[in-house]
């Protein structure tokens, strides 16, 4: 699905083969990413052996020497601090391995105000900043200049239940401030577009869009959880994926600069139509009608009678159909067969060896 839409630039391995042993899953997840899409892949920090295996598969997929791979970021990983004020051993090993491997590492504290961070947003940001800088400094100690990104995920909790809340005004304020902090340190910013909704409904739409406003107006360079996130991240939804792609495409169109020229001002067309006319048939419109406006993927702009006569199919139902149509139409990007053979041979070898020990 990520391959199907230009607005998606990088992905995470959101489908995990739970019928495989933990020490083998990463091999097949990374192969799938390498074979099914050209988008930038995510590598889990699940122990040094699993990271090394994933990097080797990506190196083979790109046809890079080991020296070139270390100097060519082709993947990213996220290290989450255990708020408050902890970086556990697994994350620290991942930070070190990403630095040695020359791959992007995003240090993201999970600072929920009122639970794992002070109940005030400024206090939560103080903790976010301390934890982020600690992990980023570890990376630079290992390899100065290793590619890193400042991660923001500060939000709040429902003080009645303790459940995480996303897309809140507090989340947006924290995203704005995180952009200022990242720019203070001359670092790229990672933000997100999460929701706490349990269904691809109106709540999911408005919370995710609120989160996106925080991310984009905060100056984020990377937006994770941009498509499909549901139930506070516990679920990936096919329908929500399509709804989010529509929103992302609209934001992409919004951020295109407005072209103001003699032609776009349309003065001749205004003069030609004069008082009380219309612009449907002017040459100015005919020259531009196919590309003048954003063309929706999901939205239905028909009137109510036509909508009703076509079965009153709502946005969630339309999104479901679009999702599975795209799955059916998928075509894997071309790859040198020798690279796939090399990947499969490596996976077979590592499987015979028992896979990765994810405890170390």
C-alpha positions as a Markdown table, in Angstrom:
| # | Residue | x | y | z |
|---|---|---|---|---|
| 1 | Unk | 0.0 | 0.0 | 0.0 |
| 2 | Unk | 2.8 | 2.4 | 0.7 |
| 3 | Unk | 4.2 | 1.7 | -2.8 |
| 4 | Unk | 0.8 | 2.7 | -4.3 |
| 5 | Unk | 0.9 | 6.4 | -3.1 |
| 6 | Unk | 3.5 | 9.0 | -3.8 |
| 7 | Unk | 2.6 | 10.9 | -0.7 |
| 8 | Unk | 4.0 | 8.0 | 1.4 |
| 9 | Unk | 7.8 | 8.3 | 1.4 |
| 10 | Unk | 8.8 | 5.7 | 4.0 |
| 11 | Unk | 7.3 | 2.9 | 5.9 |
| 12 | Unk | 7.4 | 0.7 | 8.9 |
| 13 | Unk | 7.0 | -3.1 | 8.9 |
| 14 | Unk | 3.5 | -3.0 | 10.2 |
| 15 | Unk | 2.7 | -6.6 | 9.4 |
| 16 | Unk | 4.5 | -9.1 | 11.6 |
| 17 | Unk | 4.5 | -12.8 | 10.7 |
| 18 | Unk | 3.4 | -14.2 | 14.1 |
| 19 | Unk | 3.5 | -17.7 | 12.9 |
| 20 | Unk | 7.3 | -17.5 | 12.8 |
| 21 | Unk | 9.7 | -17.6 | 15.7 |
| 22 | Unk | 10.7 | -14.2 | 17.1 |
| 23 | Unk | 14.3 | -14.8 | 16.0 |
| 24 | Unk | 13.3 | -15.2 | 12.3 |
| 25 | Unk | 10.5 | -12.6 | 11.8 |
| 26 | Unk | 12.9 | -9.8 | 11.1 |
| 27 | Unk | 14.4 | -11.7 | 8.1 |
| 28 | Unk | 11.1 | -12.0 | 6.3 |
| 29 | Unk | 9.8 | -8.6 | 7.3 |
| 30 | Unk | 12.9 | -6.9 | 5.9 |
| 31 | Unk | 12.8 | -9.1 | 2.7 |
| 32 | Unk | 9.2 | -8.1 | 2.1 |
| 33 | Unk | 10.0 | -4.4 | 2.5 |
| 34 | Unk | 13.0 | -4.7 | 0.1 |
| 35 | Unk | 11.0 | -6.6 | -2.5 |
| 36 | Unk | 7.6 | -5.0 | -2.4 |
| 37 | Unk | 8.4 | -1.3 | -2.2 |
| 38 | Unk | 11.0 | 1.3 | -3.0 |
| 39 | Unk | 10.0 | 3.4 | 0.1 |
| 40 | Unk | 12.5 | 3.8 | 2.9 |
| 41 | Unk | 12.2 | 0.9 | 5.4 |
| 42 | Unk | 12.2 | 0.8 | 9.2 |
| 43 | Unk | 14.4 | -1.5 | 11.2 |
| 44 | Unk | 13.4 | -2.6 | 14.7 |
| 45 | Unk | 15.9 | -2.4 | 17.5 |
| 46 | Unk | 15.4 | -6.0 | 18.6 |
| 47 | Unk | 19.0 | -7.0 | 19.5 |
| 48 | Unk | 22.3 | -6.7 | 17.7 |
| 49 | Unk | 22.0 | -9.9 | 15.7 |
| 50 | Unk | 18.5 | -8.9 | 14.3 |
| 51 | Unk | 19.8 | -5.4 | 13.4 |
| 52 | Unk | 22.8 | -6.8 | 11.7 |
| 53 | Unk | 20.7 | -9.3 | 9.7 |
| 54 | Unk | 18.3 | -6.5 | 8.6 |
| 55 | Unk | 21.1 | -4.2 | 7.6 |
| 56 | Unk | 22.7 | -7.1 | 5.6 |
| 57 | Unk | 19.4 | -7.7 | 3.7 |
| 58 | Unk | 19.1 | -4.0 | 2.9 |
| 59 | Unk | 22.7 | -3.9 | 1.8 |
| 60 | Unk | 22.1 | -6.8 | -0.6 |
| 61 | Unk | 18.9 | -5.2 | -1.9 |
| 62 | Unk | 20.7 | -2.0 | -2.8 |
| 63 | Unk | 23.8 | -3.7 | -4.2 |
| 64 | Unk | 26.1 | -1.8 | -1.9 |
| 65 | Unk | 29.5 | -2.9 | -0.6 |
| 66 | Unk | 29.8 | -2.9 | 3.2 |
| 67 | Unk | 31.9 | 0.3 | 3.1 |
| 68 | Unk | 29.4 | 2.0 | 0.9 |
| 69 | Unk | 26.4 | 0.9 | 3.0 |
| 70 | Unk | 27.9 | 2.4 | 6.2 |
| 71 | Unk | 28.1 | 5.7 | 4.3 |
| 72 | Unk | 24.7 | 5.5 | 2.7 |
| 73 | Unk | 21.6 | 5.8 | 4.9 |
| 74 | Unk | 18.9 | 3.6 | 3.4 |
| 75 | Unk | 16.8 | 2.9 | 6.5 |
| 76 | Unk | 15.7 | 4.4 | 9.8 |
| 77 | Unk | 15.0 | 3.2 | 13.3 |
| 78 | Unk | 13.3 | 4.6 | 16.3 |
| 79 | Unk | 14.8 | 4.4 | 19.8 |
| 80 | Unk | 12.2 | 5.2 | 22.5 |
| 81 | Unk | 13.3 | 6.2 | 25.9 |
| 82 | Unk | 11.5 | 4.7 | 28.9 |
| 83 | Unk | 10.2 | 7.8 | 30.5 |
| 84 | Unk | 10.9 | 9.1 | 33.0 |
| 85 | Unk | 14.6 | 9.4 | 32.4 |
| 86 | Unk | 15.6 | 6.0 | 31.2 |
| 87 | Unk | 17.3 | 4.5 | 28.2 |
| 88 | Unk | 17.1 | 0.7 | 28.5 |
| 89 | Unk | 19.9 | -1.7 | 27.3 |
| 90 | Unk | 18.0 | -2.8 | 24.2 |
| 91 | Unk | 17.6 | 0.8 | 23.0 |
| 92 | Unk | 21.1 | 1.7 | 23.8 |
| 93 | Unk | 22.5 | -1.2 | 21.8 |
| 94 | Unk | 20.3 | -0.2 | 18.9 |
| 95 | Unk | 21.5 | 3.4 | 19.1 |
| 96 | Unk | 25.1 | 2.1 | 19.0 |
| 97 | Unk | 24.5 | -0.3 | 16.2 |
| 98 | Unk | 22.7 | 2.3 | 14.0 |
| 99 | Unk | 25.6 | 4.7 | 14.5 |
| 100 | Unk | 28.1 | 2.0 | 13.5 |
| 101 | Unk | 25.9 | 1.1 | 10.6 |
| 102 | Unk | 25.5 | 4.6 | 9.3 |
| 103 | Unk | 21.7 | 4.4 | 9.4 |
| 104 | Unk | 19.2 | 7.0 | 10.6 |
| 105 | Unk | 18.3 | 6.8 | 14.3 |
| 106 | Unk | 15.3 | 8.8 | 15.6 |
| 107 | Unk | 15.4 | 9.3 | 19.4 |
| 108 | Unk | 11.8 | 9.6 | 20.5 |
| 109 | Unk | 10.8 | 9.9 | 24.2 |
| 110 | Unk | 7.3 | 8.7 | 25.0 |
| 111 | Unk | 6.5 | 11.5 | 27.4 |
| 112 | Unk | 2.8 | 11.5 | 28.3 |
| 113 | Unk | 2.0 | 14.4 | 30.5 |
| 114 | Unk | 0.4 | 13.4 | 33.8 |
| 115 | Unk | 1.8 | 9.8 | 33.6 |
| 116 | Unk | 5.4 | 9.4 | 32.6 |
| 117 | Unk | 6.1 | 13.1 | 32.6 |
| 118 | Unk | 5.0 | 16.2 | 34.5 |
| 119 | Unk | 1.4 | 17.1 | 34.1 |
| 120 | Unk | 2.3 | 20.4 | 32.6 |
| 121 | Unk | 3.3 | 20.6 | 28.9 |
| 122 | Unk | 6.4 | 22.7 | 29.6 |
| 123 | Unk | 7.4 | 20.2 | 32.2 |
| 124 | Unk | 6.8 | 17.3 | 29.8 |
| 125 | Unk | 8.9 | 19.1 | 27.2 |
| 126 | Unk | 11.8 | 19.5 | 29.6 |
| 127 | Unk | 11.8 | 15.7 | 30.1 |
| 128 | Unk | 11.4 | 15.0 | 26.4 |
| 129 | Unk | 14.4 | 17.3 | 25.6 |
| 130 | Unk | 16.6 | 15.7 | 28.3 |
| 131 | Unk | 15.9 | 12.2 | 27.2 |
| 132 | Unk | 16.2 | 13.0 | 23.5 |
| 133 | Unk | 19.6 | 14.7 | 23.9 |
| 134 | Unk | 20.9 | 11.9 | 26.0 |
| 135 | Unk | 20.2 | 9.3 | 23.3 |
| 136 | Unk | 21.4 | 11.6 | 20.5 |
| 137 | Unk | 24.6 | 12.3 | 22.3 |
| 138 | Unk | 25.2 | 8.5 | 22.7 |
| 139 | Unk | 25.0 | 8.1 | 19.0 |
| 140 | Unk | 27.5 | 10.9 | 18.4 |
| 141 | Unk | 29.9 | 9.5 | 20.9 |
| 142 | Unk | 29.9 | 6.2 | 19.0 |
| 143 | Unk | 30.3 | 7.8 | 15.6 |
| 144 | Unk | 30.4 | 11.6 | 15.3 |
| 145 | Unk | 28.2 | 12.7 | 12.4 |
| 146 | Unk | 26.0 | 9.6 | 12.5 |
| 147 | Unk | 22.6 | 10.5 | 11.0 |
| 148 | Unk | 20.1 | 11.3 | 13.7 |
| 149 | Unk | 16.7 | 12.9 | 14.2 |
| 150 | Unk | 15.0 | 14.6 | 17.1 |
| 151 | Unk | 11.8 | 12.8 | 17.9 |
| 152 | Unk | 8.7 | 14.3 | 19.4 |
| 153 | Unk | 5.8 | 12.4 | 20.8 |
| 154 | Unk | 4.8 | 14.4 | 23.9 |
| 155 | Unk | 1.0 | 14.2 | 24.5 |
| 156 | Unk | -1.2 | 13.9 | 27.6 |
| 157 | Unk | -3.4 | 11.2 | 29.2 |
| 158 | Unk | -7.0 | 11.0 | 30.1 |
| 159 | Unk | -6.8 | 12.0 | 33.8 |
| 160 | Unk | -9.9 | 9.9 | 34.5 |
| 161 | Unk | -8.5 | 6.6 | 33.2 |
| 162 | Unk | -4.8 | 7.1 | 32.5 |
| 163 | Unk | -5.3 | 6.2 | 28.9 |
| 164 | Unk | -3.1 | 8.0 | 26.3 |
| 165 | Unk | -4.8 | 10.8 | 24.4 |
| 166 | Unk | -3.7 | 12.0 | 20.9 |
| 167 | Unk | -4.7 | 14.8 | 18.6 |
| 168 | Unk | -5.4 | 17.0 | 21.6 |
| 169 | Unk | -4.7 | 20.7 | 21.8 |
| 170 | Unk | -1.8 | 19.8 | 24.3 |
| 171 | Unk | -0.3 | 17.4 | 21.7 |
| 172 | Unk | -0.4 | 20.2 | 19.1 |
| 173 | Unk | 1.3 | 22.7 | 21.4 |
| 174 | Unk | 4.0 | 20.2 | 22.3 |
| 175 | Unk | 4.6 | 19.5 | 18.5 |
| 176 | Unk | 5.0 | 23.3 | 17.9 |
| 177 | Unk | 7.5 | 23.6 | 20.8 |
| 178 | Unk | 9.4 | 20.4 | 19.6 |
| 179 | Unk | 10.0 | 22.0 | 16.3 |
| 180 | Unk | 11.6 | 25.0 | 18.0 |
| 181 | Unk | 13.7 | 22.7 | 20.1 |
| 182 | Unk | 14.9 | 20.7 | 17.1 |
| 183 | Unk | 15.8 | 23.8 | 15.2 |
| 184 | Unk | 17.7 | 25.1 | 18.3 |
| 185 | Unk | 20.0 | 22.1 | 18.0 |
| 186 | Unk | 20.0 | 22.2 | 14.1 |
| 187 | Unk | 18.4 | 18.8 | 14.0 |
| 188 | Unk | 15.6 | 17.4 | 11.8 |
| 189 | Unk | 12.3 | 16.8 | 13.6 |
| 190 | Unk | 10.2 | 13.7 | 13.7 |
| 191 | Unk | 6.6 | 14.1 | 14.6 |
| 192 | Unk | 3.4 | 12.0 | 14.2 |
| 193 | Unk | -0.3 | 12.0 | 13.3 |
| 194 | Unk | -1.8 | 9.7 | 15.9 |
| 195 | Unk | -5.4 | 9.2 | 17.2 |
| 196 | Unk | -6.8 | 7.4 | 20.2 |
| 197 | Unk | -10.0 | 6.5 | 18.3 |
| 198 | Unk | -10.9 | 2.8 | 18.1 |
| 199 | Unk | -12.6 | 3.0 | 14.7 |
| 200 | Unk | -12.0 | 4.8 | 11.4 |
| 201 | Unk | -14.7 | 7.4 | 12.3 |
| 202 | Unk | -15.1 | 11.1 | 12.7 |
| 203 | Unk | -13.0 | 11.1 | 15.9 |
| 204 | Unk | -10.1 | 9.3 | 14.1 |
| 205 | Unk | -10.3 | 11.9 | 11.3 |
| 206 | Unk | -10.3 | 15.0 | 13.4 |
| 207 | Unk | -7.7 | 13.8 | 15.9 |
| 208 | Unk | -5.3 | 12.7 | 13.2 |
| 209 | Unk | -5.8 | 16.0 | 11.4 |
| 210 | Unk | -5.2 | 17.9 | 14.6 |
| 211 | Unk | -2.0 | 15.9 | 15.1 |
| 212 | Unk | -0.9 | 16.6 | 11.5 |
| 213 | Unk | -1.4 | 20.4 | 11.9 |
| 214 | Unk | 0.9 | 20.2 | 14.9 |
| 215 | Unk | 3.5 | 18.2 | 13.0 |
| 216 | Unk | 3.4 | 20.2 | 9.8 |
| 217 | Unk | 3.1 | 23.7 | 11.3 |
| 218 | Unk | 5.7 | 22.7 | 13.8 |
| 219 | Unk | 8.1 | 22.1 | 10.9 |
| 220 | Unk | 8.5 | 18.3 | 11.0 |
| 221 | Unk | 10.8 | 16.7 | 8.5 |
| 222 | Unk | 9.5 | 13.2 | 9.1 |
| 223 | Unk | 5.9 | 12.3 | 10.0 |
| 224 | Unk | 5.5 | 8.8 | 11.4 |
| 225 | Unk | 2.1 | 7.1 | 11.9 |
| 226 | Unk | 0.9 | 9.2 | 9.0 |
| 227 | Unk | -1.4 | 6.5 | 7.5 |
| 228 | Unk | -3.5 | 3.8 | 9.2 |
| 229 | Unk | -2.8 | 4.5 | 12.9 |
| 230 | Unk | -5.8 | 3.5 | 15.1 |
| 231 | Unk | -6.5 | 2.6 | 18.7 |
| 232 | Unk | -3.6 | 4.5 | 20.0 |
| 233 | Unk | -1.2 | 2.6 | 17.8 |
| 234 | Unk | -2.5 | -0.9 | 18.7 |
| 235 | Unk | -4.3 | -1.3 | 15.4 |
| 236 | Unk | -3.5 | -0.7 | 11.7 |
| 237 | Unk | -6.7 | 0.0 | 9.8 |
| 238 | Unk | -7.1 | -0.5 | 6.0 |
| 239 | Unk | -9.9 | 2.1 | 5.9 |
| 240 | Unk | -8.0 | 4.6 | 8.0 |
| 241 | Unk | -4.9 | 4.2 | 5.8 |
| 242 | Unk | -6.9 | 5.5 | 2.8 |
| 243 | Unk | -8.6 | 8.2 | 4.8 |
| 244 | Unk | -5.2 | 9.4 | 5.9 |
| 245 | Unk | -3.7 | 9.3 | 2.4 |
| 246 | Unk | -6.5 | 11.6 | 1.3 |
| 247 | Unk | -5.6 | 14.0 | 4.1 |
| 248 | Unk | -1.9 | 13.8 | 3.4 |
| 249 | Unk | -2.4 | 14.4 | -0.3 |
| 250 | Unk | -4.5 | 17.5 | 0.5 |
| 251 | Unk | -1.8 | 18.8 | 2.8 |
| 252 | Unk | 0.8 | 18.2 | 0.1 |
| 253 | Unk | -1.4 | 20.3 | -2.2 |
| 254 | Unk | -1.9 | 22.9 | 0.4 |
| 255 | Unk | 1.9 | 23.4 | 0.8 |
| 256 | Unk | 2.5 | 23.9 | -2.9 |
| 257 | Unk | 3.3 | 27.6 | -3.4 |
| 258 | Unk | 0.5 | 29.7 | -5.0 |
| 259 | Unk | 1.6 | 30.7 | -8.5 |
| 260 | Unk | 0.7 | 34.3 | -9.2 |
| 261 | Unk | 1.4 | 35.3 | -12.8 |
| 262 | Unk | -0.3 | 37.3 | -15.5 |
| 263 | Unk | -1.9 | 34.1 | -16.7 |
| 264 | Unk | -3.2 | 32.9 | -13.3 |
| 265 | Unk | -4.6 | 36.3 | -12.5 |
| 266 | Unk | -7.1 | 35.7 | -15.3 |
| 267 | Unk | -7.7 | 39.3 | -16.2 |
| 268 | Unk | -8.5 | 38.6 | -19.8 |
| 269 | Unk | -11.0 | 35.9 | -18.7 |
| 270 | Unk | -12.7 | 38.3 | -16.3 |
| 271 | Unk | -13.0 | 40.9 | -19.1 |
| 272 | Unk | -14.4 | 38.4 | -21.6 |
| 273 | Unk | -17.1 | 37.1 | -19.2 |
| 274 | Unk | -18.1 | 40.5 | -18.0 |
| 275 | Unk | -21.1 | 41.1 | -15.7 |
| 276 | Unk | -23.3 | 38.2 | -14.7 |
| 277 | Unk | -21.7 | 35.5 | -16.8 |
| 278 | Unk | -19.9 | 32.3 | -15.9 |
| 279 | Unk | -16.4 | 30.9 | -16.5 |
| 280 | Unk | -17.2 | 27.3 | -17.3 |
| 281 | Unk | -16.7 | 27.8 | -21.0 |
| 282 | Unk | -13.9 | 30.3 | -21.2 |
| 283 | Unk | -10.6 | 29.4 | -22.8 |
| 284 | Unk | -8.9 | 30.2 | -19.6 |
| 285 | Unk | -10.9 | 27.5 | -17.8 |
| 286 | Unk | -10.7 | 25.0 | -20.7 |
| 287 | Unk | -6.9 | 25.2 | -20.7 |
| 288 | Unk | -6.7 | 24.3 | -17.0 |
| 289 | Unk | -9.8 | 22.4 | -15.9 |
| 290 | Unk | -8.1 | 19.0 | -15.7 |
| 291 | Unk | -5.3 | 20.2 | -13.4 |
| 292 | Unk | -6.7 | 23.4 | -11.8 |
| 293 | Unk | -7.8 | 21.8 | -8.5 |
| 294 | Unk | -6.9 | 18.9 | -6.2 |
| 295 | Unk | -8.7 | 15.7 | -7.4 |
| 296 | Unk | -9.8 | 13.6 | -4.4 |
| 297 | Unk | -9.0 | 10.0 | -3.9 |
| 298 | Unk | -11.8 | 9.3 | -1.4 |
| 299 | Unk | -14.2 | 12.3 | -1.1 |
| 300 | Unk | -17.6 | 12.1 | -2.7 |
| 301 | Unk | -18.7 | 15.6 | -4.0 |
| 302 | Unk | -22.0 | 14.5 | -5.5 |
| 303 | Unk | -25.3 | 15.9 | -4.2 |
| 304 | Unk | -27.4 | 14.0 | -1.7 |
| 305 | Unk | -29.8 | 12.5 | -4.3 |
| 306 | Unk | -27.0 | 11.0 | -6.3 |
| 307 | Unk | -25.2 | 9.8 | -3.2 |
| 308 | Unk | -28.5 | 8.1 | -2.0 |
| 309 | Unk | -29.2 | 6.6 | -5.4 |
| 310 | Unk | -25.7 | 5.0 | -5.5 |
| 311 | Unk | -26.4 | 3.2 | -2.2 |
| 312 | Unk | -25.3 | 5.9 | 0.4 |
| 313 | Unk | -21.8 | 4.5 | 0.5 |
| 314 | Unk | -19.9 | 6.4 | 3.2 |
| 315 | Unk | -16.3 | 7.4 | 3.3 |
| 316 | Unk | -15.2 | 4.3 | 5.4 |
| 317 | Unk | -16.9 | 1.9 | 2.9 |
| 318 | Unk | -15.3 | 3.7 | 0.0 |
| 319 | Unk | -12.0 | 3.6 | 1.7 |
| 320 | Unk | -12.3 | -0.2 | 2.2 |
| 321 | Unk | -12.9 | -0.7 | -1.6 |
| 322 | Unk | -10.0 | 1.6 | -2.6 |
| 323 | Unk | -7.7 | -0.3 | -0.2 |
| 324 | Unk | -8.4 | -3.7 | -1.6 |
| 325 | Unk | -8.4 | -2.4 | -5.2 |
| 326 | Unk | -4.9 | -1.1 | -4.6 |
| 327 | Unk | -3.8 | -4.4 | -3.1 |
| 328 | Unk | -5.1 | -6.2 | -6.1 |
| 329 | Unk | -3.3 | -3.8 | -8.5 |
| 330 | Unk | 0.1 | -3.9 | -6.7 |
| 331 | Unk | 3.2 | -4.4 | -8.8 |
| 332 | Unk | 6.5 | -4.9 | -7.1 |
| 333 | Unk | 9.3 | -2.5 | -8.3 |
| 334 | Unk | 11.9 | -4.1 | -10.5 |
| 335 | Unk | 15.0 | -5.6 | -8.7 |
| 336 | Unk | 18.0 | -7.4 | -10.1 |
| 337 | Unk | 17.1 | -11.1 | -9.6 |
| 338 | Unk | 20.6 | -11.7 | -8.4 |
| 339 | Unk | 20.0 | -9.4 | -5.5 |
| 340 | Unk | 16.8 | -11.4 | -4.5 |
| 341 | Unk | 18.7 | -14.6 | -4.8 |
| 342 | Unk | 21.4 | -13.3 | -2.5 |
| 343 | Unk | 18.8 | -12.2 | 0.0 |
| 344 | Unk | 17.1 | -15.5 | 0.0 |
| 345 | Unk | 20.4 | -17.3 | 0.3 |
| 346 | Unk | 21.3 | -15.2 | 3.3 |
| 347 | Unk | 17.9 | -15.8 | 4.9 |
| 348 | Unk | 18.2 | -19.6 | 4.4 |
| 349 | Unk | 21.7 | -19.5 | 6.0 |
| 350 | Unk | 20.5 | -17.5 | 9.0 |
| 351 | Unk | 17.5 | -19.7 | 9.4 |
| 352 | Unk | 19.6 | -22.8 | 9.4 |
| 353 | Unk | 21.8 | -21.1 | 12.1 |
| 354 | Unk | 18.7 | -20.6 | 14.2 |
| 355 | Unk | 18.0 | -16.9 | 13.5 |
| 356 | Unk | 18.8 | -14.0 | 15.8 |
| 357 | Unk | 19.1 | -14.1 | 19.5 |
| 358 | Unk | 16.9 | -11.1 | 20.3 |
| 359 | Unk | 17.9 | -11.0 | 23.9 |
| 360 | Unk | 21.3 | -9.6 | 23.1 |
